[in-house]
């Protein structure tokens, strides 16, 4: 108890310096947590992927479609339960800055995505309306969409002005599910394209394939690709997570830069904390010599230095972790639609605490070593 009281008093002896150090540490730990959460948000789509869904695409590139006739042959592969179609639409709503994902999907697409929760009445209304579409809750909240609204899009890949009627708004099964997309009937897209260009009709961007068990996925993927080997449109089949990570990989340099910045932030605050502890230890040389005179050994003095460093870092990290949810909520609001899912994970909070602990230890090593080596005669002779 005596040691703890002494550590607290030492920590608050120079209150302004301590408060500034705590403030700097709090800001650094919050910044580190935000950067880690940004990285998590980047991987949110891949983390939410199902292990029982495969994605089949053209082996050359996503830009090249596959024939509609592939669907029946994929369905015939052993281990396949469901095959759904999807095409990227890429339309513009009002202006290019208001971007959101749009997919033309087959009627059974939602059967493969139980995490998208849609009332049965709304699903039936969508199935009955050729021009009907579904929008996610996050998208509806961002733009104020309601059931019954007309949603106009200006086509880019598929030219022309397209109008859809919102027949349903689907939710995610939990907060980690991204619902910032719009979906409409693949048959409607195909029929409209056929009127303009028959050669572009009956073409599918990707097939989403449901499999019986996660263990069967690799074998099913190989069987599908073997079916279309040496054809005009060879396929590449991979798990949904691998498919999503392929998009994330395109931003690897950005993610690496964010990670580097997060580590630099910790190194900077470590230097600041080390300077604070060095100043504190230097000012107390005479006190350490007095303690040695009274019979306290180097271990006790080392404990005082490490304890003061730990107390300051614990206060800064505690404040940072306490305000993280509020700071993340503000960041998400400012970022707008860039991060549909922006939740601070338990792992991020643990990493923040770990970083604070590392800073506390690293900043105190040299000052504690010097304080423990103080000679009584020299220490009592020291001034300031």
C-alpha positions in Angstrom: 0.0 0.0 0.0 2.9 2.3 0.8 4.5 1.7 -2.6 1.2 2.3 -4.4 0.7 5.6 -2.6 4.3 6.7 -3.4 3.8 5.8 -7.1 0.6 7.9 -7.3 2.2 10.9 -5.6 5.3 10.7 -7.8 3.0 10.5 -10.9 1.2 13.7 -9.9 4.1 15.7 -8.6 4.4 17.6 -11.8 0.7 17.7 -12.7 0.9 19.7 -15.9 3.6 17.5 -17.4 1.7 14.4 -16.3 -1.6 15.7 -17.8 0.0 16.6 -21.1 1.7 13.2 -21.3 -1.7 11.5 -20.5 -3.4 13.6 -23.1 -0.8 12.7 -25.7 -1.0 9.0 -24.9 -4.8 9.1 -25.1 -4.8 10.7 -28.5 -2.1 8.3 -29.8 -4.0 5.2 -28.5 -7.3 6.5 -29.9 -5.6 7.1 -33.3 -4.1 3.6 -33.2 -7.5 2.1 -32.5 -9.2 4.1 -35.3 -6.6 3.0 -37.8 -7.0 -0.6 -36.8 -10.8 -0.3 -37.1 -10.4 1.1 -40.6 -8.5 -2.0 -41.5 -11.2 -4.2 -40.0 -13.8 -2.3 -41.9 -11.9 -2.9 -45.1 -12.1 -6.6 -44.5 -15.7 -6.6 -43.3 -17.1 -8.1 -46.5 -14.6 -11.0 -46.4 -15.2 -11.7 -42.7 -18.9 -12.0 -43.3 -18.5 -14.4 -46.1 -20.1 -17.9 -45.8 -18.0 -21.1 -46.0 -20.8 -22.8 -47.9 -20.9 -20.4 -50.8 -18.7 -20.4 -53.9 -18.3 -17.8 -56.6 -17.7 -18.9 -60.2 -16.5 -16.2 -62.6 -14.7 -16.0 -65.9 -11.1 -17.2 -65.5 -9.7 -14.3 -67.4 -11.4 -11.4 -65.6 -14.6 -10.3 -64.0 -15.1 -8.0 -67.0 -15.8 -11.0 -69.2 -19.2 -12.8 -68.7 -20.1 -16.4 -69.0 -23.0 -18.0 -70.9 -26.3 -18.6 -69.2 -26.1 -22.2 -70.3 -23.4 -22.8 -67.7 -26.0 -22.7 -64.9 -27.5 -26.1 -65.7 -24.1 -27.7 -65.9 -23.0 -26.2 -62.6 -26.1 -27.4 -60.9 -25.4 -30.9 -62.1 -22.0 -31.1 -60.3 -22.2 -33.3 -57.3 -22.3 -31.4 -54.0 -24.0 -28.3 -55.5 -27.3 -27.4 -53.8 -28.2 -24.0 -55.4 -27.0 -21.9 -58.3 -27.9 -18.2 -58.5 -27.0 -15.5 -61.0 -25.7 -12.0 -60.5 -24.5 -9.2 -62.8 -22.9 -6.0 -61.7 -25.0 -3.1 -63.0 -22.9 0.0 -62.2 -25.6 2.6 -62.7 -25.4 6.3 -61.5 -28.0 7.7 -59.0 -28.3 11.5 -59.4 -24.5 12.0 -59.6 -21.3 9.9 -59.6 -20.5 10.7 -56.0 -23.6 9.0 -54.8 -22.2 5.5 -55.5 -23.6 2.3 -54.2 -23.5 -1.3 -55.3 -26.2 -2.5 -57.7 -26.8 -6.1 -58.8 -29.1 -7.9 -61.2 -29.9 -11.2 -59.4 -32.0 -14.3 -60.1 -35.1 -15.0 -58.0 -33.3 -17.6 -55.8 -30.4 -15.4 -54.9 -31.7 -14.5 -51.5 -32.0 -18.2 -50.7 -28.2 -18.3 -50.5 -28.0 -15.3 -48.3 -30.0 -15.9 -45.1 -28.2 -13.1 -43.4 -30.3 -10.7 -45.5 -33.6 -10.5 -43.7 -36.6 -9.5 -45.8 -40.3 -9.7 -44.8 -42.1 -12.4 -46.8 -44.7 -9.9 -48.0 -42.1 -7.6 -49.4 -40.3 -10.5 -51.1 -43.5 -11.6 -52.7 -44.2 -8.0 -53.9 -40.7 -7.9 -55.4 -41.2 -11.2 -57.2 -44.4 -10.0 -58.8 -43.0 -6.7 -60.1 -40.7 -7.0 -63.0 -39.2 -3.6 -62.3 -39.2 -4.1 -58.6 -36.0 -3.8 -56.6 -34.7 -4.4 -53.1 -32.5 -2.0 -51.1 -30.5 -2.6 -47.9 -31.4 -0.8 -44.6 -28.1 1.1 -44.6 -28.7 2.4 -48.1 -32.3 3.3 -47.4 -31.2 5.2 -44.3 -28.4 7.1 -46.2 -30.8 8.3 -49.0 -34.2 8.2 -47.3 -35.5 5.5 -49.5 -39.0 4.0 -48.7 -41.0 1.1 -50.0 -42.9 2.3 -53.1 -40.3 5.0 -54.1 -39.2 5.1 -57.7 -35.4 4.7 -58.0 -34.0 6.1 -61.3 -30.5 5.0 -62.4 -28.5 6.1 -65.4 -26.8 3.1 -67.0 -23.1 3.0 -67.7 -22.4 -0.7 -68.6 -26.0 -1.0 -69.8 -26.8 2.4 -71.3 -30.1 4.2 -70.9 -32.3 5.5 -68.1 -33.6 2.7 -65.9 -36.4 3.1 -63.4 -37.1 0.7 -60.5 -39.7 0.6 -57.8 -38.5 -0.2 -54.3 -40.6 -3.2 -53.2 -38.6 -4.2 -50.1 -36.0 -3.1 -47.6 -33.8 -5.9 -46.2 -31.9 -5.9 -42.9 -28.8 -7.6 -41.9 -29.0 -10.5 -39.4 -26.6 -8.5 -37.2 -24.6 -5.2 -37.2 -21.6 -6.7 -39.0 -23.6 -7.4 -42.2 -23.3 -4.8 -45.0 -26.7 -3.8 -46.3 -25.7 -0.9 -48.5 -26.6 -2.4 -51.9 -29.5 -2.5 -54.3 -30.8 -5.6 -56.2 -33.2 -6.1 -59.0 -34.4 -8.9 -61.4 -31.7 -10.4 -63.6 -34.5 -11.5 -66.1 -35.6 -7.8 -66.5 -32.0 -6.8 -67.3 -31.6 -9.7 -69.7 -34.9 -9.0 -71.6 -34.1 -5.3 -71.9 -30.6 -6.0 -73.2 -31.9 -8.5 -75.7 -34.0 -5.8 -77.3 -30.9 -3.6 -78.0 -28.2 -6.3 -78.6 -28.9 -10.0 -78.8 -25.2 -10.8 -78.5 -25.1 -9.2 -75.0 -28.1 -11.2 -73.8 -27.9 -14.5 -71.8 -24.6 -13.5 -70.3 -23.9 -13.9 -66.6 -21.3 -12.0 -64.6 -20.9 -14.4 -61.7 -22.6 -17.6 -60.4 -23.1 -18.0 -56.7 -23.0 -21.7 -55.9 -24.3 -23.2 -52.7 -22.6 -26.4 -51.5 -23.7 -29.0 -49.0 -20.8 -28.6 -46.5 -17.8 -26.4 -46.1 -15.5 -29.5 -46.4 -16.9 -30.2 -49.9 -16.2 -26.7 -51.2 -12.7 -27.3 -52.6 -13.7 -30.5 -54.4 -16.8 -28.8 -55.9 -14.8 -25.8 -57.0 -12.3 -28.1 -58.8 -15.1 -30.1 -60.4 -16.8 -26.9 -61.7 -13.6 -25.6 -63.3 -12.8 -29.0 -64.8 -16.3 -29.0 -66.4 -15.5 -25.9 -68.4 -11.8 -26.5 -69.1 -10.8 -25.8 -72.7 -14.1 -24.0 -73.3 -14.4 -20.5 -74.8 -15.1 -19.2 -71.3 -13.1 -21.1 -68.8 -14.1 -20.5 -65.2 -12.4 -19.8 -61.9 -14.3 -21.0 -58.8 -13.3 -19.9 -55.3 -14.8 -19.5 -51.9 -16.8 -16.3 -51.3 -14.2 -15.2 -48.8 -11.4 -15.7 -51.3 -13.4 -13.8 -53.9 -13.9 -10.9 -51.5 -10.3 -10.9 -50.5 -9.3 -10.6 -54.1 -10.8 -7.1 -54.1 -9.2 -6.2 -50.8 -5.8 -7.3 -52.2 -6.1 -4.5 -54.8 -5.7 -2.1 -51.9 -2.9 -3.9 -50.1 -0.5 -1.0 -50.5 -3.1 1.3 -48.8 -3.7 -1.1 -46.0 0.1 -1.5 -45.5 0.5 2.2 -45.3 -2.3 2.5 -42.7 -0.7 -0.2 -40.6 2.7 1.6 -40.8 1.2 4.9 -39.7 -0.5 3.1 -36.7 2.9 1.8 -35.6 4.6 5.1 -36.1 2.0 6.7 -33.9 2.9 4.3 -31.1 6.6 4.8 -31.6 6.2 8.6 -31.3 4.2 8.4 -28.1 6.8 5.9 -26.8 9.5 8.6 -27.3 7.4 11.2 -25.6 6.7 8.9 -22.6 10.4 7.9 -22.4 11.3 11.6 -22.2 8.8 12.2 -19.4 10.2 9.3 -17.4 13.8 10.4 -18.0 13.0 13.9 -16.7 11.2 12.5 -13.7 14.1 10.1 -12.8 16.7 12.8 -13.3 14.9 15.2 -10.9 14.8 12.5 -8.2 18.4 11.3 -8.1 18.8 12.7 -4.6 15.6 11.0 -3.4 16.8 7.7 -4.8 20.1 8.1 -3.0 18.2 8.9 0.3 16.1 5.8 -0.2 19.2 3.7 -0.6 20.7 5.3 2.6 17.5 4.2 4.4 18.1 0.6 3.3 15.8 0.4 0.2 17.5 -1.6 -2.6 17.7 -1.1 -6.3 14.7 -3.3 -6.9 12.5 -1.0 -4.9 13.7 2.0 -6.9 13.1 0.2 -10.1 9.6 -0.7 -9.0 8.9 3.0 -8.3 10.0 4.1 -11.8 8.1 1.3 -13.6 5.1 1.9 -11.4 5.0 5.6 -12.3 5.3 4.8 -16.0 2.6 2.1 -15.7 0.2 4.5 -13.8 0.5 7.2 -16.4 0.1 4.8 -19.3 -2.8 3.0 -17.6 -4.6 6.4 -17.2 -4.1 7.4 -20.8 -5.0 4.0 -22.2 -8.1 3.8 -19.9 -9.4 7.1 -21.2 -8.7 6.1 -24.8 -10.5 2.8 -24.5 -13.4 4.4 -22.7 -14.0 7.0 -25.4 -13.3 4.7 -28.4 -17.0 3.8 -29.1 -18.0 7.4 -29.2 -15.0 8.5 -31.3 -15.7 5.6 -33.8 -19.3 6.7 -34.0 -18.3 10.2 -34.9 -15.7 9.0 -37.4 -18.3 6.7 -39.1 -20.7 9.7 -39.3 -18.0 11.9 -40.9 -16.8 9.1 -43.3 -20.4 8.7 -44.5 -20.9 5.8 -46.9 -17.2 4.8 -47.2 -17.5 2.4 -44.3 -21.0 0.8 -44.0 -19.6 -1.3 -41.1 -17.4 0.5 -38.6 -17.4 -1.3 -35.3 -14.6 -1.3 -32.7 -13.8 -5.0 -32.1 -12.7 -6.5 -28.8 -9.4 -7.4 -30.4 -8.7 -3.7 -31.2 -9.4 -2.7 -27.6 -7.0 -5.5 -26.4 -4.4 -4.2 -28.9 -4.7 -0.7 -27.5 -4.2 -2.0 -24.0 -1.2 -4.0 -25.2 0.4 -1.0 -26.9 0.0 1.1 -23.7 1.6 -1.7 -21.7 4.5 -1.9 -24.2 5.0 1.9 -24.0 5.0 1.8 -20.2 7.7 -0.9 -20.1 9.8 0.5 -22.9 9.7 4.1 -21.6 10.8 3.0 -18.1 13.7 0.7 -18.9 16.5 3.2 -19.2 15.4 5.6 -16.5 14.9 2.6 -14.1 18.3 1.2 -14.9 20.0 4.6 -14.2 18.0 5.2 -11.0 18.9 1.7 -9.7 22.6 2.4 -10.3 22.7 5.7 -8.5 25.6 5.8 -6.0 24.6 7.3 -2.6 27.4 9.8 -2.4 26.9 11.1 -5.9 23.1 11.1 -5.6 23.2 13.2 -2.3 25.5 15.6 -4.0 23.2 16.1 -7.0 21.2 19.2 -7.3 17.9 19.2 -9.5 
